[in-house]
């Protein structure tokens, strides 16, 4: 699989195909990624589940419309 697809699936931006969704390795990695995001990423820097992210990893440096805290 391509990295952009995997990232979207792992972060809940898109639903993975059934074969991927039921893979135990993918499930374990997805759980770890979401636990880390929930623990360390500011909610205002993330989109609602099923929606693409609108902010990048370096938004903290972009100026007045940047989130108060960035994605660390």
N, CA, C and O atoms as a GROMACS GRO file, in nm:
protein
  288
    1UNK      N    1   0.084  -0.119   0.000
    1UNK     CA    2   0.000   0.000   0.000
    1UNK      C    3   0.088   0.125   0.000
    1UNK      O    4   0.202   0.122   0.046
    2UNK      N    5   0.034   0.232  -0.052
    2UNK     CA    6   0.106   0.359  -0.057
    2UNK      C    7   0.094   0.432   0.078
    2UNK      O    8  -0.008   0.422   0.145
    3UNK      N    9   0.198   0.503   0.115
    3UNK     CA   10   0.199   0.576   0.242
    3UNK      C   11   0.083   0.673   0.258
    3UNK      O   12   0.022   0.675   0.365
    4UNK      N   13   0.048   0.755   0.157
    4UNK     CA   14  -0.065   0.846   0.177
    4UNK      C   15  -0.195   0.773   0.208
    4UNK      O   16  -0.274   0.819   0.291
    5UNK      N   17  -0.218   0.660   0.142
    5UNK     CA   18  -0.339   0.582   0.171
    5UNK      C   19  -0.335   0.528   0.313
    5UNK      O   20  -0.433   0.539   0.387
    6UNK      N   21  -0.223   0.469   0.350
    6UNK     CA   22  -0.211   0.415   0.485
    6UNK      C   23  -0.232   0.523   0.590
    6UNK      O   24  -0.301   0.501   0.689
    7UNK      N   25  -0.172   0.638   0.569
    7UNK     CA   26  -0.186   0.747   0.668
    7UNK      C   27  -0.332   0.789   0.682
    7UNK      O   28  -0.379   0.809   0.794
    8UNK      N   29  -0.402   0.803   0.571
    8UNK     CA   30  -0.543   0.840   0.577
    8UNK      C   31  -0.625   0.734   0.650
    8UNK      O   32  -0.716   0.768   0.726
    9UNK      N   33  -0.593   0.608   0.628
    9UNK     CA   34  -0.666   0.501   0.696
    9UNK      C   35  -0.630   0.497   0.844
    9UNK      O   36  -0.718   0.481   0.929
   10UNK      N   37  -0.503   0.512   0.876
   10UNK     CA   38  -0.458   0.504   1.015
   10UNK      C   39  -0.511   0.619   1.100
   10UNK      O   40  -0.532   0.603   1.220
   11UNK      N   41  -0.531   0.734   1.038
   11UNK     CA   42  -0.576   0.851   1.113
   11UNK      C   43  -0.726   0.875   1.104
   11UNK      O   44  -0.776   0.975   1.156
   12UNK      N   45  -0.798   0.786   1.037
   12UNK     CA   46  -0.943   0.797   1.030
   12UNK      C   47  -0.995   0.897   0.928
   12UNK      O   48  -1.114   0.929   0.928
   13UNK      N   49  -0.908   0.946   0.841
   13UNK     CA   50  -0.954   1.039   0.738
   13UNK      C   51  -1.037   0.967   0.633
   13UNK      O   52  -1.128   1.025   0.574
   14UNK      N   53  -1.005   0.842   0.609
   14UNK     CA   54  -1.080   0.757   0.515
   14UNK      C   55  -1.091   0.617   0.574
   14UNK      O   56  -1.007   0.576   0.654
   15UNK      N   57  -1.194   0.546   0.534
   15UNK     CA   58  -1.211   0.408   0.578
   15UNK      C   59  -1.124   0.317   0.491
   15UNK      O   60  -1.125   0.329   0.368
   16UNK      N   61  -1.049   0.225   0.553
   16UNK     CA   62  -0.968   0.132   0.473
   16UNK      C   63  -1.056   0.026   0.407
   16UNK      O   64  -1.168   0.003   0.450
   17UNK      N   65  -1.004  -0.038   0.303
   17UNK     CA   66  -1.075  -0.151   0.244
   17UNK      C   67  -1.094  -0.261   0.348
   17UNK      O   68  -1.018  -0.270   0.445
   18UNK      N   69  -1.194  -0.343   0.329
   18UNK     CA   70  -1.227  -0.448   0.427
   18UNK      C   71  -1.108  -0.539   0.456
   18UNK      O   72  -1.084  -0.576   0.571
   19UNK      N   73  -1.033  -0.576   0.353
   19UNK     CA   74  -0.919  -0.666   0.372
   19UNK      C   75  -0.813  -0.602   0.461
   19UNK      O   76  -0.746  -0.672   0.538
   20UNK      N   77  -0.797  -0.472   0.452
   20UNK     CA   78  -0.700  -0.402   0.536
   20UNK      C   79  -0.757  -0.383   0.676
   20UNK      O   80  -0.688  -0.405   0.776
   21UNK      N   81  -0.884  -0.343   0.684
   21UNK     CA   82  -0.949  -0.314   0.812
   21UNK      C   83  -0.948  -0.436   0.905
   21UNK      O   84  -0.941  -0.419   1.027
   22UNK      N   85  -0.956  -0.554   0.850
   22UNK     CA   86  -0.961  -0.675   0.933
   22UNK      C   87  -0.824  -0.737   0.957
   22UNK      O   88  -0.814  -0.839   1.026
   23UNK      N   89  -0.719  -0.678   0.902
   23UNK     CA   90  -0.584  -0.729   0.921
   23UNK      C   91  -0.538  -0.696   1.064
   23UNK      O   92  -0.542  -0.579   1.103
   24UNK      N   93  -0.496  -0.796   1.143
   24UNK     CA   94  -0.461  -0.771   1.283
   24UNK      C   95  -0.341  -0.677   1.300
   24UNK      O   96  -0.335  -0.603   1.398
   25UNK      N   97  -0.248  -0.679   1.207
   25UNK     CA   98  -0.133  -0.587   1.216
   25UNK      C   99  -0.180  -0.444   1.192
   25UNK      O  100  -0.142  -0.353   1.266
   26UNK      N  101  -0.263  -0.424   1.090
   26UNK     CA  102  -0.316  -0.290   1.064
   26UNK      C  103  -0.396  -0.242   1.185
   26UNK      O  104  -0.383  -0.126   1.226
   27UNK      N  105  -0.479  -0.327   1.240
   27UNK     CA  106  -0.561  -0.289   1.355
   27UNK      C  107  -0.474  -0.245   1.473
   27UNK      O  108  -0.504  -0.145   1.538
   28UNK      N  109  -0.368  -0.319   1.501
   28UNK     CA  110  -0.278  -0.284   1.611
   28UNK      C  111  -0.209  -0.150   1.586
   28UNK      O  112  -0.198  -0.067   1.676
   29UNK      N  113  -0.161  -0.129   1.464
   29UNK     CA  114  -0.095  -0.002   1.430
   29UNK      C  115  -0.196   0.113   1.436
   29UNK      O  116  -0.165   0.219   1.489
   30UNK      N  117  -0.314   0.092   1.382
   30UNK     CA  118  -0.417   0.197   1.383
   30UNK      C  119  -0.454   0.236   1.526
   30UNK      O  120  -0.469   0.354   1.556
   31UNK      N  121  -0.467   0.138   1.614
   31UNK     CA  122  -0.497   0.167   1.755
   31UNK      C  123  -0.385   0.250   1.817
   31UNK      O  124  -0.412   0.346   1.890
   32UNK      N  125  -0.262   0.216   1.790
   32UNK     CA  126  -0.147   0.289   1.844
   32UNK      C  127  -0.143   0.432   1.792
   32UNK      O  128  -0.122   0.526   1.868
   33UNK      N  129  -0.164   0.449   1.660
   33UNK     CA  130  -0.164   0.583   1.601
   33UNK      C  131  -0.274   0.668   1.662
   33UNK      O  132  -0.250   0.783   1.700
   34UNK      N  133  -0.395   0.615   1.671
   34UNK     CA  134  -0.505   0.694   1.725
   34UNK      C  135  -0.485   0.725   1.873
   34UNK      O  136  -0.519   0.834   1.918
   35UNK      N  137  -0.430   0.632   1.949
   35UNK     CA  138  -0.400   0.659   2.090
   35UNK      C  139  -0.299   0.772   2.103
   35UNK      O  140  -0.313   0.860   2.188
   36UNK      N  141  -0.195   0.770   2.018
   36UNK     CA  142  -0.095   0.876   2.020
   36UNK      C  143  -0.155   1.010   1.978
   36UNK      O  144  -0.128   1.113   2.040
   37UNK      N  145  -0.236   1.010   1.874
   37UNK     CA  146  -0.300   1.134   1.831
   37UNK      C  147  -0.390   1.190   1.941
   37UNK      O  148  -0.388   1.310   1.969
   38UNK      N  149  -0.468   1.104   2.003
   38UNK     CA  150  -0.558   1.149   2.109
   38UNK      C  151  -0.482   1.203   2.229
   38UNK      O  152  -0.529   1.294   2.297
   39UNK      N  153  -0.364   1.147   2.255
   39UNK     CA  154  -0.285   1.190   2.370
   39UNK      C  155  -0.198   1.313   2.342
   39UNK      O  156  -0.168   1.389   2.433
   40UNK      N  157  -0.159   1.333   2.216
   40UNK     CA  158  -0.057   1.435   2.190
   40UNK      C  159  -0.092   1.542   2.088
   40UNK      O  160  -0.021   1.642   2.080
   41UNK      N  161  -0.197   1.526   2.011
   41UNK     CA  162  -0.232   1.625   1.909
   41UNK      C  163  -0.352   1.707   1.955
   41UNK      O  164  -0.451   1.653   2.004
   42UNK      N  165  -0.341   1.836   1.940
   42UNK     CA  166  -0.450   1.925   1.978
   42UNK      C  167  -0.573   1.896   1.892
   42UNK      O  168  -0.562   1.887   1.769
   43UNK      N  169  -0.690   1.883   1.954
   43UNK     CA  170  -0.811   1.854   1.877
   43UNK      C  171  -0.839   1.955   1.767
   43UNK      O  172  -0.889   1.918   1.660
   44UNK      N  173  -0.807   2.082   1.791
   44UNK     CA  174  -0.837   2.184   1.690
   44UNK      C  175  -0.748   2.173   1.566
   44UNK      O  176  -0.774   2.239   1.465
   45UNK      N  177  -0.645   2.091   1.571
   45UNK     CA  178  -0.559   2.072   1.454
   45UNK      C  179  -0.601   1.952   1.370
   45UNK      O  180  -0.538   1.922   1.268
   46UNK      N  181  -0.706   1.884   1.412
   46UNK     CA  182  -0.750   1.763   1.341
   46UNK      C  183  -0.892   1.780   1.289
   46UNK      O  184  -0.973   1.850   1.349
   47UNK      N  185  -0.920   1.714   1.178
   47UNK     CA  186  -1.054   1.717   1.119
   47UNK      C  187  -1.142   1.612   1.188
   47UNK      O  188  -1.094   1.525   1.260
   48UNK      N  189  -1.271   1.623   1.163
   48UNK     CA  190  -1.365   1.522   1.212
   48UNK      C  191  -1.335   1.390   1.143
   48UNK      O  192  -1.287   1.390   1.030
   49UNK      N  193  -1.363   1.276   1.209
   49UNK     CA  194  -1.341   1.146   1.144
   49UNK      C  195  -1.412   1.139   1.009
   49UNK      O  196  -1.525   1.184   0.993
   50UNK      N  197  -1.341   1.083   0.912
   50UNK     CA  198  -1.394   1.070   0.777
   50UNK      C  199  -1.368   1.191   0.689
   50UNK      O  200  -1.401   1.188   0.570
   51UNK      N  201  -1.310   1.296   0.743
   51UNK     CA  202  -1.280   1.417   0.667
   51UNK      C  203  -1.130   1.434   0.655
   51UNK      O  204  -1.056   1.398   0.747
   52UNK      N  205  -1.081   1.488   0.543
   52UNK     CA  206  -0.936   1.510   0.529
   52UNK      C  207  -0.890   1.620   0.624
   52UNK      O  208  -0.965   1.712   0.657
   53UNK      N  209  -0.767   1.608   0.665
   53UNK     CA  210  -0.708   1.712   0.750
   53UNK      C  211  -0.686   1.836   0.668
   53UNK      O  212  -0.651   1.827   0.550
   54UNK      N  213  -0.706   1.950   0.727
   54UNK     CA  214  -0.687   2.075   0.655
   54UNK      C  215  -0.562   2.150   0.700
   54UNK      O  216  -0.526   2.251   0.640
   55UNK      N  217  -0.498   2.103   0.803
   55UNK     CA  218  -0.377   2.167   0.852
   55UNK      C  219  -0.261   2.071   0.841
   55UNK      O  220  -0.279   1.949   0.852
   56UNK      N  221  -0.142   2.124   0.822
   56UNK     CA  222  -0.023   2.042   0.809
   56UNK      C  223   0.053   2.031   0.940
   56UNK      O  224   0.015   2.090   1.041
   57UNK      N  225   0.161   1.954   0.937
   57UNK     CA  226   0.241   1.931   1.057
   57UNK      C  227   0.319   2.054   1.100
   57UNK      O  228   0.360   2.063   1.216
   58UNK      N  229   0.341   2.148   1.010
   58UNK     CA  230   0.421   2.265   1.044
   58UNK      C  231   0.337   2.392   1.059
   58UNK      O  232   0.392   2.502   1.049
   59UNK      N  233   0.209   2.380   1.082
   59UNK     CA  234   0.122   2.497   1.092
   59UNK      C  235   0.161   2.591   1.204
   59UNK      O  236   0.132   2.710   1.196
   60UNK      N  237   0.225   2.542   1.307
   60UNK     CA  238   0.261   2.625   1.421
   60UNK      C  239   0.349   2.742   1.376
   60UNK      O  240   0.354   2.845   1.443
   61UNK      N  241   0.419   2.726   1.263
   61UNK     CA  242   0.511   2.828   1.216
   61UNK      C  243   0.451   2.916   1.105
   61UNK      O  244   0.522   3.000   1.051
   62UNK      N  245   0.325   2.899   1.071
   62UNK     CA  246   0.271   2.965   0.953
   62UNK      C  247   0.209   3.102   0.980
   62UNK      O  248   0.180   3.174   0.884
   63UNK      N  249   0.188   3.141   1.101
   63UNK     CA  250   0.137   3.276   1.123
   63UNK      C  251   0.009   3.285   1.203
   63UNK      O  252  -0.024   3.195   1.280
   64UNK      N  253  -0.064   3.395   1.184
   64UNK     CA  254  -0.174   3.430   1.272
   64UNK      C  255  -0.289   3.330   1.271
   64UNK      O  256  -0.358   3.318   1.373
   65UNK      N  257  -0.313   3.259   1.163
   65UNK     CA  258  -0.423   3.163   1.157
   65UNK      C  259  -0.385   3.023   1.199
   65UNK      O  260  -0.464   2.930   1.186
   66UNK      N  261  -0.263   3.007   1.249
   66UNK     CA  262  -0.215   2.876   1.294
   66UNK      C  263  -0.287   2.836   1.422
   66UNK      O  264  -0.336   2.922   1.495
   67UNK      N  265  -0.294   2.708   1.451
   67UNK     CA  266  -0.353   2.664   1.577
   67UNK      C  267  -0.270   2.714   1.695
   67UNK      O  268  -0.151   2.744   1.680
   68UNK      N  269  -0.331   2.721   1.811
   68UNK     CA  270  -0.262   2.767   1.931
   68UNK      C  271  -0.147   2.673   1.963
   68UNK      O  272  -0.038   2.718   2.001
   69UNK      N  273  -0.169   2.544   1.950
   69UNK     CA  274  -0.063   2.448   1.969
   69UNK      C  275  -0.054   2.361   1.845
   69UNK      O  276  -0.155   2.335   1.780
   70UNK      N  277   0.064   2.317   1.813
   70UNK     CA  278   0.083   2.238   1.692
   70UNK      C  279   0.075   2.090   1.718
   70UNK      O  280   0.053   2.045   1.830
   71UNK      N  281   0.092   2.015   1.613
   71UNK     CA  282   0.096   1.870   1.622
   71UNK      C  283   0.238   1.828   1.657
   71UNK      O  284   0.327   1.835   1.572
   72UNK      N  285   0.259   1.785   1.777
   72UNK     CA  286   0.392   1.740   1.816
   72UNK      C  287   0.401   1.591   1.808
   72UNK      O  288   0.506   1.534   1.837
   0.00000   0.00000   0.00000
